[in-house]
Amino acid sequence: MTSNFKLIVMSQLCQITGKRLQVGNNVSHANNKRKRVFLPNLKVKRFFIPEENKWITLKVSTHGMKFIDKKGLYACLKVSRANGWVKR
């Protein structure tokens, strides 16, 4: 199962906040621990950028959508492009 973690790392990335999958433990009542994956809540959404007069499709977490509403799309894209989460 560890090989599956590497396959979905890049596809499970929020392009605004940089959130990606996290690894943790399932803990039973008997305190047995086994590995599990916490996936981010990602949605594929189209946004219109008035500054560039074009549409862009992003894979964004729900927290990222709230962040876009708060800061503005263009400001979030500048940070995301600097971090390499969004291509030009």
JOVEN-V340100 format. One line per field, one symbol per residue. burial: 1 if it has 16 or more other ideal C-beta (glycine too) atoms within 10 Angstrom, else 0. A space follows every 10 residues. Layout:
burial: ???
This chain:
burial: 0000000000 0111111011 0000000000 0000000001 0100001000 0000000111 1001101100 0010011001 00001100
